[in-house]
Amino acid sequence: MRKKGYEAITGMYRDEGGSALILMTIGLSVMLTMAALVVDVGIAYCHGSRLQNAADAAVFAGGRLLPAAEGDIDKQMVIEDKIREYLAKNEIAMDEISSIDFTDPINGVYYGLHLSLNTQYQTGFARVIGVDRIAVGKQAGVKVRPSLSADDVVPVSVVKDELDLLLDQGQTEHIILKYGGGDGSNGAFGAINLAGVQGGGANQYSNWIVNGYTTEITIGEKMYPIEPGNMAGPTSKAFDDRYTSCTHFPEEGGCTSRQFEPACRRVVKIPVVEYMDKHNVQIVGFAVFILEDCYVNGNNGEVQGSYVEAVIGGTADYQADADLEREYGAYCLTLSH
């Protein structure tokens, strides 16, 4: 009886030993699965974050060159090349680009970009459960919107009705941004005081031309007094400083309306104004111009520029409808995932 009892007891232990092995095997499988989830999925997530950052940076770089006409294949290629350049800087392979699309067309012009990236992450631990790779895809999009406000504005202006007429006629070059001696009307030559104080002085005026007005200015916020007098000397010297500082496209003589770097100092942000009375104006928009030779008509204080469209920053106007309202080519870049 004792032997039978002993055998029964030892047999019971032998049965438990088999159960422990099964439990250990199951536990090991669970641990490997969890390791696969924690390690491989975590690495894939980090790779996805890197992919997203690269996509955002690339599409922002390309978006700074918007808008682009539907038929302007050359500009579209330049924008695509800029996107690829930034992806390469972030070590994204070209075969990871799924698509580059121009979006938000209005009246034959694209105002947006969309970029899709897709890659396959080769797994490590997850291979034990039959998962060799994890697909990682990211998207980024931008859209340009009219600028409601801007900084670095220069203290000269164009009158809305005059600019509307020129643009309707297709004239975008040799637009007068400030009149010279003998051309002003009732003492107004196009200069305005951005601080809102009558008669700010030549030094302050020159500094704003050279460096731009540092405070952000908002459309329709208040009235601005015109600067009386021609101020030919300060005007010509300050604008010439901006004009001659351009170092881009040296073989072509620097930035022009045909090719320019948006950050170049020849690129100026000009208020578009309406006269409220003979002494004050209200800013109704912003326009972007490439400075032309300041001395085209001699050193008389006249300044001319070529109208272009460019991303200038500031605060975006989300209410403006480019299909219904007059736009003046000054845009902000916003995400549009």
C-alpha angles and dihedrals in degrees: 000000000000091000092050091049091048092050090049092052095046090046090054089054090049090054091051090051090059091049091052091054091052091048091048091051092050091046092050091051091050091049092050090048091050090047089052091051095045099041105031098035089045092051090046089052091051090048089050091052090052089048091050093049091050092048092050093048093047096047091047090052091051093041091060087070094055145145104066128180116240090240096044098098093164093059092044089054091050090052092048091049090051090053092050091047092056093044090053090051087057092049095250111152118234091236088063090067108101097179145339111205133182110222145178098048116193122178092343096313128109114225099175145051133207126194127190124193125188131179141160120238112211108227129222115190094019091069090078088066093045100264109126099169142011121218114231120191131174135179135198132183138181136188132192117231130183114274114249091187137011142183130211088049116161120231099247127088148199122222113243097228092048093048092046090054094048093048092046087055091049094246110144103151133073093021112166112240094174126013122232132226113313094016102082122107117227090341094309114126099167100270118125134186107243093192089063093239122123113242104008095177136252096270094054091044092051092048091053090052094049098042105017126241105294098207116084113249122208127210113255093002097125145328123278125208119236118242109245119226134027101270089195097169099050091041096051095043095048096045091044088056090057094042097051094044092073112114099173126110094004094181090058095044097259134291118351134166088270094058130004145150110243091222094053116119090232086069107085133184110225126191116236106218145188120208112242092184134337092284105038140049135192122220111236099170147342128253131191123225137180109225116243125204105309092213097052090121097027130270095311100120097262116141125192133188144176118245116238138162117244145154107257103169124224122115120334122234103227092180098058117102111208090200094059108026133059110261124197102203099258109125145175122216116233134178116254107180 
